[in-house]
Amino acid sequence: MQRRQLIQSMGGLAGVSLPFASVFAQTTSLKISHQFPGGTLAAGDFRDRLVRRFAAEAEKRSKGALKFDIYPGSSLMKTNAQFSAMRKGALDMSLFPVSYAGGEVPELNIGLMPALVVSYEQAYSWKTKPVGVELNRVLQDKGIVMVSWIWQAGGVASRGKPVVEPEDAKGMKIRGGSREMDMILKEAGAAVVTLPSNEIYAAMQTGAMDAAMTSSTSFISFRLEEVAKSLTTGRTGAYWFMLEPLLMSKAIFDKLPKEQRDIILAVGAEMETFALEAAKKDDVDVASVYQKAGAKVVDLSPATIKKWQDIARKTAWKDFGAKNEGCAKLLVLAQQTL
């Protein structure tokens, strides 16, 4: 009604009314969901801060045409439902660990493939190398747009002894974080527990789980130092690297004007520097957090990482490559970056 009155007051001229109609039509409000604790632009889990920075900058560049509502802590929908919701266009955006959708899209298990990525430099090289191009194609075919590449190293928090060498895992109940990570744990003699990272605290607190693998940031944000007596960090190297990008529904993305699509992709790419610096900082900070809580903190040596990699090569990698043609292709391309 207000728009109609405004256009009529301008005389109804095409040259005047169309710009006003265009401005109104292009205002877009998007919902961003994630499983991590909420905070502010300046404080809290860096993944939540990244989403808030992204939203603020995209809104600024679009002069308010793009607006965002952020739902941390899986407050909008359950963690594992977010990927399917984006594919259907029922959720606009999510910062989401791609391996969580591995049951739906097997190729995405490569996002948490044990010892396939062993450094941040290698991880971020994927974006412009054939493996990244192919992974982007897989996501787009499934209705998902990669907005920001985000990688995180991780380790193991334990209620008892540190889990460093493969033999340390024998007889323990451990959460790996992906089907493939679970495979190397089983090969090492552990029993595996499957659940999202925001449910680790309760499982460790009750004794339903002895140890958990997750990112350095999640070790801090979910306060696992309160239920852990030891921590194996990823600060000197890791065999646990997770691809946890900012994703968008392609159905929603494709409906946006080109100017808004360009802004989303440009700002998303710029967030990657912040993500890399924040992840590396948390790899160091997590050690201090756990030491202050009285936990024993240990690091991984290159020789130990290779032991896990050898197990992964004959179990998880082999299994992944045999799943389908797409998985086999991604595995070959990823190994080219080692």
N, C-alpha and C positions, 0 to 999 in steps of 0.2 A: 504494500500500500504506500509506504513512504517513498520507495523508489519510483513508483508510478507518478506520485504527486510531484516528485522532484523533476522527473523528465517532462511532465506536462508544464511545470512552471518555467522550464527552459524553452518552451514553445514547441516541443515535440519534434524538433529538427533532427534528422538522421545524423548529421555531423556532430551534434551535441549529445544526443541520447545514447549513441552506441558506446562511446568511451565510458559513460557512467554505468551502462549495463555490463560492460566488460569487467570493470573494476569489481562490481558486486559479484559477478559470476565466478571470479577467480579466487575469492577468499576461501581458503581451505583449512579445516581443523582436523588434525591427525592425532590418533592415540598411539602412544609408545608404551609397551609393556615390557617388564623384565622381572627376574626372580630375586634380584639383589636388594639389600637394605637401602632405603631412601635416605637422601641427605640434601645437600645444597650445592650450589655452583662451586663453593670453595672448600667444602668439607664432606667427608664420607667416602664410601666405596667409589673408586675412580670410574667404574662402569656407569654408575648412576650419574656421577658428575659429567662424564662424557656425553651422556644422553641430554643432560640439561644444557651443556655448552652448545651441543649441536642444535637443539631447539631454539636457544636464544639467538644464535648467529643466523640460522635460517630465517627466523622471523624478522630479524633486523634487515637482512639483505633483501627480503621480499617486501619490505616496507609494511609488514603486518598482514600480507596476503596469506602467508603460511603461519598457522598457529598450532600449538602442540599441547596435549594433555599427557602427563607422564604418570604411569602407574607402577611404582616399584613393589618389591616383595610379593610378586604374583597376585597383587590385589585386584587386578582386572579379570584374570583367568589363571587357571593352573599352569604351572611351568610347561609341562609336556604338551599342552593343548595349543600353545602359541604358534608353532610352526604350521600346523594344519589350518589354523584360523587365518593366518596370512595367505596361505595358498588359495583359500576360498574367498578372500577379500573381506573376511569378517573382522580381521585385525589389521591395522595399518602398518605398524612397525614393531620390531622387538630386537633387543640386544640378546642374542640367543646362541647357546653352544650348539653348533651344527650337528655334533655327534648325537645329541639327544633325539634327533630325527632320523637316526640311522636305520631304525626299524621300518620307517616309511619310505626312505630313500637310501638304499644301502651304500651308495657312493659317498654319502656324507660322513660315514664312519672314518673317513680319512682325516677328518678334522681333529681326531684324538687317537691317532695311530701310534702305538708305543715306539719310541726311538726312531721314528721316521723323520721327525724334526728334532734337532738337538741344540739349536741356537736361535736367537731372535733374528740374526742376520739372514740365516737360511729361511726362517719362517716368512719374513716380510718379502723375501725375494720371490716367493710364490706368485705374488700379485701380477707381476709382469712376465713371468715365465710360462711356458706351455701348460704346466699343471694348474696354474691359476686361471688361465684363459679357459681351460676345459672345465674346471670347477664352477666358474661363473656361468658357463653354458648349461651345465647340469642344473644349477639353481634356477636359471631363467626358464628352462624347459619345465621346471616344476612350479613355476609361478612366483619365484622369489628374486628380488633384486638385492645384490650386495652393495650396501651403502658405505660401510667402513670396514676395512680389514683390521681385526683385533686379535692378537695372539697373546697367550699367557703361559708362562712356565709354571710348574707346580712341583709338589713333593708329596710326602706322606706324613700325616700326624697319627700318632699311636697312643693308645691308653697305657701301653707298656714299653717294651724294648723298641729301639729304632728299627725301621725297615730300610736297610741299605742294600745289602747283597740279596740276590734272589732267594738264597736259602733262608734268609731271615723271615720270609713270608710264610714258611711252612707251618700249617696248623692254625693260621690266623684267619679271622673273618674280616675281609677287606673290601672296601668300595673302590673300584677302579675308575669309574666315570664313563666307560664305554664298553661295548661288547668286546672289542679288540684288547683293551687294557685288561679286562677280566680274563682273557685267554692266557696272557702271560702270567697272571697271578695264579691261575689254576695250574699251569705248567710248573710253577714254583712250589705248588703244594698248598696254596691258600684256598679257602672257601670264599666265594664272592657274594657281595651284597649290592643290589641295584636300587639306587634312589637318587633324586636330584640333590645338588649340593646344599640347598637350603633345609634339607632334612637330616644332614649328617650329625648335627649337634645332639639331637634327641636320640639317635641310634647309638652314638658313642656313650652318651650319658647313661643309658639304660643297660649297656653292655651287649646290645644286639649286634654291635660291630666293634671289632678290636682296633681297626685302623682305617684311614680314609686317604685316598689320593684326591687332591683338588688343587686349584690354583693358589698362589701365594696370597692374592687379594681375598679370596674366599676364606682362607685360614684366618685372616685378620677380621674380616667383616662379620663372619659367623661366630666369632669369639671361641674358636675351638681350643684355644690355649687353656680354657677353663676345664676341659675334659681330657686333655692330652698330657702325657708325661714325656713325650719325645717328638722331635720334628726332624725330618730329612728335607732339607731345603733344595731349591733349584737355582740358588744364586751363583754357583760355580759351574752350572751345566745341569741338564735334565733330560730324562727320556719321556717325561710327561709334558707335552705342549698341546694346548687346546686352542682351536680356532673358534672364537666367540664373537662373531661380527655383529654390527648393526645391520639388520635386514629390513626389507620393506616388501609388502605385497605388490607383485607386479600388476595385478588387476587395478589396484589403487594408483600406483605410480603412473601407469599408462594413461589414466584419465586426466592427469594433471596437465596444465599448460606447459609448453616446452621450457619457459622461463623458470617455472617452479621445479621442474625435473632437474634442470641444470644446476640450480641452487642447491638442491638436496645432494646431488652427487659431488659437487665442488666442496661443500662444507663437510660432507662425510669423509672425503679424502683428506681434508685438512686435519680432521680429528685423529688421524692415525699417528701423527707425531706425538700428540699428547698421550695416546694409549700406550705407545712403546715406552716412553719415559716413565709413565706412571707404573706400568707393569714391572719394569726393571727396579724401580724404587721399592715396590712392595716385596720383591724378591729379597732385598736387603733388610727392609724394615721388619719383615715377619720373623727373622731370626732374633731381633732384639725383643720383640713382643713375647716370644716364647721363652727366651732366656730370663726375662724379668718375672715370668710366671713360674719359673723354677723347672722348666722342661729342659731336657737334654737336646742340644741342637747339633746336627751333623750335616756334612755336605757330601756330594757325590764326586767321585774321581772319574776321569775319562775311562779308566779301565773298568770301573763298575758299570758305567753307562753302556759300554760295549757288551758286557755280560747280558744285560737286559735286552740289548739290541739283537744279540745272537739268538736269544729265546724268541723274540718277536719275529725275526725273519722266518723261522721255521714253523711258527704257529699263527700268529695274528696276520702277518703279511701274506703268508701263503693262503690262509683262509679267505682273506679279503679279495685277493687277486683272482680266486676261483669262483667268486660269487656271480659275476656277470662280466660282459665285455667292457662296460663302463668302468667298473672297479679295476679291472686288469689294466686298462689304459691309464687311469689316474695313478696307480701304483708305479708303473714304469716311469711316468713323467715326474713323479715326486722323487723317486730314487735318483733321478738325474741332478737333483739339487743338493744331494748329500756331499 
